[in-house]
Amino acid sequence: MRAFAVGAGLSLMVLCGAIATPERPAVAAGYCPDGASHRVAQKVPAGLAPAVAKTFGVGVDALDDAAFVRCVGAKLMACWVGANLDCGQANTQRTLPGATAYCLENPGSPGIPMAATGHDTIYEWRCDGPRAVAGKIVMPVDAQGYVADNWKEVR
């Protein structure tokens, strides 16, 4: 009976360990130790480059000045700049000088290109006559003000 009790206790410990939340990846634990560090996007430190490159399926050399990391709580997040990706904080302004200028030259245009609005705006833009109008949100923003879809968790 005693062996059963020890075995049952051991099984309970193993079972509890299986249900417990998974541990954070070591790379995140080292860079985001307290859930409050590194909340602002920074260039990828050399020690994190292999993990970030693996996240995006690219070589480490492809990250040169084109990738950024930041912490979201205990998670390490990375962004790799692409053709239309912006890794900086999103622009949530509802008036943009570039959009205004575009509408003055193209009144009534049903859309305003990113070349005029910038790639960091979260809105769909159009011209109401010569006036630029911010429409629906097309890029959701996370709690830190970054375009959520541009960032991936580094594991």
Steps between C-alpha positions, in 0.01 A plus 500: 500500500780735581659455158163587347482827695848602389421400143170688507673810639764478232232458235321804636820705480562384143140575407518849652822565313332400173211740561717793611552784254794441269826666586603806307766446240845570644561775245191688625584441864844654449381810315160548666582394857239700686226565246573873504842528331561595137148617413630729225612341172878475465737355242559131556790440741759255364411237760138491383572503126493118448163462673350798315633375164346158571164666579490653152671211319789713379874510548650714776657726237150593373425672831753781453319821599171343385382323817395616843410344834298607803334341799126468542479388858710186522487434123782594266355640178680572172421694185682470170452796269344405167364688201200639689590411858584761757658395828459835674195607694186535294374837383149541638458863391185575305661785305813448294681768300582253220139388471380861499745591222394194299131597521572857394657358183250211461164619637239228542750215476350182653836408652828658601822300442740420781760711322289797610372377838809314617520131577436550870143628484232265629213645295361453155507844333292669231440849367169673562547765236830668590484379864681185625276275709616220728264203470492165671795355689679252276798423723425418865737646758625314806503641854842658445393683185662279234324341202420160650525298177856618432639331811566129568589329825857370510509147639 
